[in-house]
Amino acid sequence: MNQYIQLLRKEPIVRRLSTIQLIVYFGAWFSNVAIYTLLLNLGVDAATIAFVAMLHVVAGVLQAPFSGLLLDRLKPKKLMLVLIAIEFFATLLMIVVESKADLVLLYALIFLKMAAASFYFTAEMSLLPKVIFGKELQRANELHSMIWSLSYTLGMALSGFFVYWLGVRTAFVLDAMMFLISFVMLYTLKLEIGVIKTEENLLFMMRDTFSYLKQSSHAKHLMILHAFVGLTAFDALVALMVDHYYAGIIATSLALGFMHAARAFGLVIGPMFLSKIVDAPRLRYIFLAQALSIWLWAYMMESFYLSMAASVVVGLFTTTLWSYTYTLLQKNIDEKYYGRIIAYNDMLFLSVAALTSWLIGYLVTNSFSLEEITSLLGSGFIAGALYLAWILKTQTIKDVHDI
């Protein structure tokens, strides 16, 4: 933990961005629990829940080709302020959703909010390698993921109680206020990061990016490797677990909060143990451990308390997989292409997450058990381990620790 504290002390920009990130994500998970609680209270079917989970990520997929081009042409601070403002208004308007007749509006607001959120995330991740490097960049990525997980833990857990006692709409209002606070904090941050001036038009930049990926096959394979972590898009799965197994023993909002918080606790503490020992070759074993932990979760799923315990184990490996594969990509691309490649990487990652959410709903409606679906998702990480072994054997990759 000291290494992350030292990073925050040394890098004021990272410190302020991390604080903003903590507030934004904390608020976001309030509305996330509220959304799924609202859907379950309205009595929607499994396909609708899976569709909403997919909407949370598909927005990022659709905007990524354009966001990447804009990131390499626009100043990051102004762009990020606009994106936070969009999230504020989209969240606040969710208070008008009262019945199934308003679901289309809810879909639109979720899409708008998550498109802006994904764009903001990509902007921040393309900004980091411009201000810090090497091992510190890995630490910043790990810190980013840990903050996400901490926000997820506190947001989901506290929101479960908050929604239970004060209601869904109050959670939406509080979430919106979180974005307002973040806007003010970012506005007052001195962030003088320029852009590489180019006379290239957007179409040429898009063609140039694909040409770069074609020539740099290692970057393409690292993007695919990172996308395997998208198989952990468990929001729809957890909502269905609560509805199928736990609704009779605990309130819906509380069950959602506890289940997400348990996994997020593992997400927070995992890097504290694994970051000291992981490198590119050893990352294969983290993929295998992720597969085993998800299979354990599937086995314990019917018991609420055992399922929470297994969720912690699932979370232990996810943050390291996400942050290390992300840092490997950042380490192995040219600065000129940071914004565009990171955006396409996020698009691929979110595509896998969206497909995972859709697949969960599809398989449930076709009589697959939740345990079978969970086991199938775990098997994907076996494929990830084999793919990483192939990459290391056939591609020239600079590891995170290489100078």
C-alpha positions as CSV (number, residue, x, y, z in Angstrom):
1,M,0.0,0.0,0.0
2,N,2.9,2.4,0.7
3,Q,3.9,2.4,-3.0
4,Y,0.4,3.8,-3.9
5,I,0.6,6.4,-1.2
6,Q,4.0,7.5,-2.4
7,L,2.7,7.8,-5.9
8,L,-0.1,10.0,-4.8
9,R,2.3,12.2,-2.8
10,K,4.7,12.5,-5.7
11,E,2.2,13.1,-8.5
12,P,-0.3,15.9,-7.8
13,I,-2.2,15.4,-11.1
14,V,-2.6,11.7,-10.4
15,R,-3.7,12.6,-6.8
16,R,-6.5,15.0,-8.0
17,L,-7.6,12.7,-10.8
18,S,-7.8,9.8,-8.4
19,T,-9.9,11.8,-6.0
20,I,-12.3,12.8,-8.7
21,Q,-12.4,9.3,-9.9
22,L,-13.3,8.0,-6.4
23,I,-16.2,10.5,-6.1
24,V,-17.5,9.9,-9.6
25,Y,-17.4,6.1,-9.4
26,F,-18.8,6.1,-5.8
27,G,-21.8,8.1,-7.0
28,A,-22.2,6.0,-10.1
29,W,-22.7,2.8,-8.2
30,F,-25.5,4.4,-6.2
31,S,-27.6,4.7,-9.3
32,N,-26.5,1.3,-10.6
33,V,-28.1,-0.5,-7.6
34,A,-31.1,1.8,-7.9
35,I,-31.5,0.9,-11.6
36,Y,-31.5,-2.8,-11.0
37,T,-33.7,-2.5,-7.9
38,L,-36.2,-0.4,-10.0
39,L,-36.2,-3.0,-12.8
40,L,-36.8,-5.9,-10.3
41,N,-39.5,-3.9,-8.6
42,L,-41.2,-3.3,-12.0
43,G,-41.2,-7.1,-12.6
44,V,-39.2,-7.0,-15.8
45,D,-38.0,-10.3,-17.3
46,A,-34.5,-11.7,-17.5
47,A,-34.0,-10.5,-21.1
48,T,-34.7,-6.9,-20.0
49,I,-32.2,-7.1,-17.2
50,A,-29.6,-8.5,-19.5
51,F,-30.4,-5.8,-22.0
52,V,-29.9,-3.0,-19.4
53,A,-26.6,-4.6,-18.4
54,M,-25.5,-4.7,-22.0
55,L,-26.5,-1.0,-22.4
56,H,-24.1,-0.1,-19.7
57,V,-21.2,-1.2,-21.9
58,V,-22.4,-1.1,-25.5
59,A,-22.5,2.7,-25.4
60,G,-18.8,2.7,-25.0
61,V,-18.4,0.4,-27.9
62,L,-20.3,2.6,-30.3
63,Q,-18.6,5.9,-29.4
64,A,-15.0,4.5,-29.2
65,P,-14.0,4.9,-32.9
66,F,-14.8,8.6,-32.7
67,S,-13.6,9.3,-29.1
68,G,-10.2,7.9,-30.0
69,L,-9.8,10.4,-32.9
70,L,-11.0,13.3,-30.8
71,L,-8.7,12.4,-27.9
72,D,-5.6,13.0,-30.1
73,R,-6.9,16.4,-31.2
74,L,-8.6,18.0,-28.1
75,K,-7.3,19.2,-24.8
76,P,-8.2,16.6,-22.2
77,K,-9.4,18.9,-19.4
78,K,-12.1,20.7,-21.4
79,L,-13.3,17.4,-22.9
80,M,-13.5,15.7,-19.5
81,L,-15.5,18.6,-18.0
82,V,-18.1,18.3,-20.8
83,L,-18.3,14.5,-20.2
84,I,-18.9,14.9,-16.5
85,A,-21.7,17.5,-17.2
86,I,-23.4,15.0,-19.5
87,E,-23.3,12.3,-16.8
88,F,-24.8,14.8,-14.3
89,F,-27.8,15.6,-16.4
90,A,-28.4,12.0,-17.6
91,T,-28.4,10.8,-14.1
92,L,-30.7,13.5,-12.7
93,L,-33.3,12.8,-15.3
94,M,-33.6,9.2,-14.2
95,I,-35.9,10.3,-11.4
96,V,-38.8,10.6,-13.9
97,V,-38.8,6.9,-14.6
98,E,-41.9,5.4,-12.8
99,S,-43.2,2.5,-14.8
100,K,-42.5,0.1,-17.7
101,A,-43.9,2.7,-20.0
102,D,-40.8,4.8,-19.2
103,L,-38.3,2.1,-19.9
104,V,-37.3,3.5,-23.3
105,L,-36.4,6.8,-21.6
106,L,-34.4,4.9,-19.0
107,Y,-32.6,3.0,-21.8
108,A,-31.7,6.3,-23.5
109,L,-30.4,7.9,-20.3
110,I,-28.3,4.9,-19.5
111,F,-26.9,4.9,-23.0
112,L,-26.0,8.6,-22.8
113,K,-24.5,8.4,-19.3
114,M,-22.4,5.4,-20.0
115,A,-21.2,6.7,-23.4
116,A,-19.9,9.8,-21.6
117,A,-18.5,7.7,-18.7
118,S,-16.6,5.4,-21.2
119,F,-15.3,8.4,-23.1
120,Y,-14.1,10.0,-19.8
121,F,-12.4,6.8,-18.8
122,T,-10.6,6.5,-22.1
123,A,-9.5,10.2,-21.9
124,E,-8.0,9.6,-18.4
125,M,-6.3,6.4,-19.4
126,S,-4.7,8.0,-22.5
127,L,-3.7,10.9,-20.3
128,L,-1.8,8.9,-17.7
129,P,1.1,7.6,-20.0
130,K,1.8,11.3,-20.9
131,V,2.5,12.3,-17.3
132,I,4.0,9.1,-15.7
133,F,6.0,6.2,-17.0
134,G,7.3,2.7,-16.4
135,K,6.6,1.1,-13.0
136,E,4.8,4.2,-11.8
137,L,2.4,3.9,-14.8
138,Q,1.6,0.3,-13.7
139,R,1.0,1.5,-10.2
140,A,-1.3,4.3,-11.5
141,N,-3.3,1.7,-13.5
142,E,-3.5,-0.5,-10.5
143,L,-4.5,2.4,-8.3
144,H,-7.2,3.4,-10.9
145,S,-8.6,-0.1,-10.8
146,M,-8.4,-0.3,-7.0
147,I,-10.2,3.0,-6.7
148,W,-12.9,1.7,-9.1
149,S,-13.2,-1.4,-6.9
150,L,-13.2,0.6,-3.6
151,S,-15.9,2.9,-5.1
152,Y,-17.8,-0.2,-6.2
153,T,-17.5,-1.8,-2.8
154,L,-18.7,1.3,-0.8
155,G,-21.1,2.5,-3.4
156,M,-22.8,-0.9,-3.9
157,A,-22.9,-1.8,-0.1
158,L,-24.1,1.6,1.1
159,S,-26.5,2.0,-1.8
160,G,-28.1,-1.2,-0.9
161,F,-29.0,0.3,2.5
162,F,-29.7,3.7,1.1
163,V,-32.1,2.5,-1.6
164,Y,-33.8,0.2,1.0
165,W,-34.4,3.1,3.4
166,L,-34.8,6.2,1.3
167,G,-35.8,4.9,-2.2
168,V,-34.6,4.7,-5.8
169,R,-35.1,8.4,-6.8
170,T,-33.1,9.8,-3.9
171,A,-30.2,7.6,-5.0
172,F,-30.4,9.1,-8.5
173,V,-30.3,12.6,-7.0
174,L,-27.3,11.8,-4.8
175,D,-25.5,10.3,-7.7
176,A,-26.0,13.5,-9.7
177,M,-24.6,15.6,-6.9
178,M,-21.5,13.4,-6.9
179,F,-20.9,14.4,-10.6
180,L,-21.4,18.1,-9.7
181,I,-18.7,17.9,-7.0
182,S,-16.4,16.2,-9.4
183,F,-17.0,18.8,-12.1
184,V,-15.9,21.6,-9.6
185,M,-12.8,19.6,-8.6
186,L,-11.7,19.0,-12.2
187,Y,-12.4,22.7,-13.1
188,T,-10.0,23.9,-10.5
189,L,-7.2,21.4,-11.4
190,K,-4.2,22.9,-13.3
191,L,-3.8,20.4,-16.1
192,E,-1.7,21.8,-18.9
193,I,-1.4,18.8,-21.1
194,G,-1.3,19.7,-24.8
195,V,-2.0,17.6,-27.9
196,I,0.2,16.7,-30.8
197,K,-0.8,19.1,-33.5
198,T,-1.7,17.4,-36.7
199,E,-3.2,18.5,-40.0
200,E,-4.6,15.1,-40.7
201,N,-8.4,14.8,-41.0
202,L,-10.4,12.3,-39.0
203,L,-10.8,9.9,-41.9
204,F,-7.1,9.8,-42.5
205,M,-6.4,9.3,-38.8
206,M,-8.8,6.4,-38.7
207,R,-7.1,4.7,-41.7
208,D,-3.6,5.5,-40.2
209,T,-4.7,3.8,-36.9
210,F,-5.7,0.6,-38.7
211,S,-2.5,0.7,-40.7
212,Y,-0.5,1.0,-37.5
213,L,-2.4,-2.0,-35.9
214,K,-1.8,-4.0,-39.0
215,Q,2.0,-3.3,-38.9
216,S,2.1,-3.7,-35.1
217,S,0.6,-7.1,-34.6
218,H,1.7,-7.3,-31.0
219,A,-0.5,-4.3,-30.1
220,K,-3.5,-6.0,-31.7
221,H,-2.9,-9.2,-29.7
222,L,-2.5,-7.3,-26.4
223,M,-5.9,-5.6,-27.1
224,I,-7.5,-9.0,-27.5
225,L,-5.7,-10.3,-24.4
226,H,-7.1,-7.4,-22.3
227,A,-10.6,-8.1,-23.7
228,F,-10.7,-11.4,-22.0
229,V,-11.3,-9.5,-18.7
230,G,-14.6,-8.4,-20.2
231,L,-15.9,-11.8,-19.3
232,T,-16.2,-10.6,-15.7
233,A,-19.2,-8.4,-16.7
234,F,-21.4,-10.0,-14.0
235,D,-24.0,-7.4,-13.3
236,A,-26.9,-9.2,-15.1
237,L,-25.7,-12.5,-13.5
238,V,-25.8,-11.1,-10.0
239,A,-29.2,-9.5,-10.5
240,L,-30.6,-12.9,-11.7
241,M,-28.9,-14.7,-8.8
242,V,-30.6,-12.4,-6.3
243,D,-34.0,-12.8,-8.0
244,H,-33.7,-16.6,-8.3
245,Y,-32.0,-17.6,-5.0
246,Y,-31.9,-14.8,-2.4
247,A,-35.1,-12.8,-2.8
248,G,-36.9,-14.9,-0.2
249,I,-34.3,-14.3,2.5
250,I,-33.2,-10.7,2.1
251,A,-34.4,-7.5,0.4
252,T,-33.4,-7.1,-3.2
253,S,-31.4,-3.9,-2.8
254,L,-29.5,-5.3,0.1
255,A,-28.7,-8.6,-1.6
256,L,-27.5,-6.7,-4.7
257,G,-25.3,-4.4,-2.5
258,F,-23.8,-7.3,-0.5
259,M,-23.0,-9.5,-3.5
260,H,-21.3,-6.7,-5.5
261,A,-19.5,-5.4,-2.4
262,A,-18.1,-8.9,-1.7
263,R,-16.5,-9.2,-5.1
264,A,-15.3,-5.6,-5.0
265,F,-13.6,-6.2,-1.7
266,G,-11.5,-8.9,-3.5
267,L,-10.9,-6.4,-6.3
268,V,-9.4,-3.9,-3.8
269,I,-7.1,-6.3,-1.9
270,G,-5.9,-8.5,-4.8
271,P,-3.3,-6.1,-6.2
272,M,-1.8,-5.6,-2.7
273,F,-0.6,-9.2,-2.8
274,L,-0.2,-9.9,-6.6
275,S,1.4,-6.7,-8.0
276,K,4.7,-7.5,-6.3
277,I,5.1,-10.9,-8.0
278,V,3.3,-10.5,-11.4
279,D,5.1,-10.2,-14.7
280,A,4.2,-11.1,-18.2
281,P,5.0,-14.8,-18.0
282,R,3.4,-15.2,-14.5
283,L,0.3,-13.5,-15.7
284,R,-0.7,-16.9,-17.2
285,Y,-1.2,-18.3,-13.7
286,I,-3.4,-15.3,-12.8
287,F,-5.7,-16.2,-15.7
288,L,-5.8,-19.8,-14.5
289,A,-6.6,-18.7,-10.9
290,Q,-9.4,-16.5,-12.2
291,A,-11.0,-19.5,-14.0
292,L,-10.8,-21.6,-10.9
293,S,-12.3,-18.9,-8.7
294,I,-15.3,-18.4,-11.0
295,W,-15.9,-22.2,-11.1
296,L,-15.8,-22.1,-7.2
297,W,-18.4,-19.3,-7.3
298,A,-20.7,-21.4,-9.6
299,Y,-20.4,-24.4,-7.2
300,M,-21.4,-22.2,-4.1
301,M,-24.0,-20.1,-5.9
302,E,-27.2,-21.3,-4.3
303,S,-26.0,-20.4,-0.7
304,F,-26.1,-16.6,-0.2
305,Y,-23.2,-16.5,2.4
306,L,-21.0,-19.0,0.5
307,S,-21.7,-17.2,-2.7
308,M,-20.5,-13.9,-1.1
309,A,-17.3,-15.6,0.1
310,A,-16.6,-17.0,-3.3
311,S,-17.2,-13.6,-4.8
312,V,-14.3,-12.2,-2.8
313,V,-12.1,-14.9,-4.3
314,V,-13.3,-14.1,-7.8
315,G,-12.4,-10.4,-7.2
316,L,-8.8,-11.2,-6.0
317,F,-7.5,-11.8,-9.5
318,T,-9.6,-9.5,-11.7
319,T,-7.9,-6.2,-10.9
320,T,-4.4,-7.5,-11.6
321,L,-5.5,-9.0,-14.9
322,W,-7.2,-5.7,-15.9
323,S,-4.3,-3.4,-14.9
324,Y,-1.4,-5.5,-16.1
325,T,-2.8,-6.2,-19.5
326,Y,-3.7,-2.5,-19.8
327,T,-0.2,-1.4,-18.9
328,L,1.3,-3.9,-21.3
329,L,-0.6,-2.3,-24.1
330,Q,0.4,1.2,-23.0
331,K,4.0,0.1,-22.9
332,N,3.9,-1.3,-26.4
333,I,2.3,1.5,-28.5
334,D,3.7,4.8,-29.8
335,E,2.7,8.0,-28.1
336,K,1.2,9.4,-31.3
337,Y,-1.5,6.7,-31.1
338,Y,-2.3,6.7,-27.4
339,G,-5.8,8.1,-27.7
340,R,-6.8,6.1,-30.7
341,I,-5.4,2.7,-29.6
342,I,-6.7,3.1,-26.0
343,A,-10.1,3.9,-27.4
344,Y,-10.2,0.9,-29.7
345,N,-8.9,-1.2,-26.9
346,D,-11.8,-0.1,-24.7
347,M,-14.2,-0.7,-27.6
348,L,-13.0,-4.3,-27.8
349,F,-13.1,-4.8,-24.1
350,L,-16.6,-3.3,-23.8
351,S,-17.8,-5.4,-26.8
352,V,-16.8,-8.6,-24.9
353,A,-18.5,-7.2,-21.8
354,A,-21.7,-6.4,-23.8
355,L,-21.6,-9.8,-25.4
356,T,-21.2,-11.4,-22.0
357,S,-24.3,-9.6,-20.7
358,W,-26.3,-10.5,-23.8
359,L,-25.1,-14.2,-23.5
360,I,-26.2,-14.4,-19.9
361,G,-29.8,-13.3,-20.8
362,Y,-29.9,-15.5,-23.9
363,L,-28.8,-18.7,-22.1
364,V,-31.1,-18.1,-19.1
365,T,-34.1,-17.8,-21.5
366,N,-33.0,-21.0,-23.2
367,S,-33.1,-23.0,-19.9
368,F,-29.4,-22.9,-18.9
369,S,-28.8,-22.7,-15.2
370,L,-26.9,-19.8,-13.6
371,E,-24.3,-22.3,-12.4
372,E,-23.7,-23.6,-16.0
373,I,-23.5,-20.0,-17.3
374,T,-21.0,-19.0,-14.6
375,S,-18.8,-22.1,-15.3
376,L,-18.8,-21.3,-19.0
377,L,-17.5,-17.8,-18.3
378,G,-14.8,-19.2,-16.1
379,S,-13.6,-21.4,-18.9
380,G,-12.9,-18.3,-21.0
381,F,-10.0,-17.5,-18.8
382,I,-8.4,-20.9,-19.6
383,A,-8.4,-19.7,-23.2
384,G,-6.9,-16.4,-22.0
385,A,-4.0,-18.2,-20.4
386,L,-3.3,-20.2,-23.5
387,Y,-3.5,-17.1,-25.7
388,L,-1.0,-15.2,-23.5
389,A,1.4,-18.2,-23.7
390,W,1.1,-18.0,-27.5
391,I,1.7,-14.2,-27.5
392,L,4.8,-14.5,-25.4
393,K,6.2,-17.2,-27.7
394,T,5.4,-15.5,-31.1
395,Q,5.5,-11.7,-30.4
396,T,8.2,-9.2,-29.2
397,I,6.7,-7.7,-26.1
398,K,8.3,-5.2,-23.8
399,D,7.3,-6.1,-20.2
400,V,6.1,-3.5,-17.8
401,H,9.4,-3.4,-15.9
402,D,11.6,-3.1,-19.0
403,I,13.3,0.2,-19.5
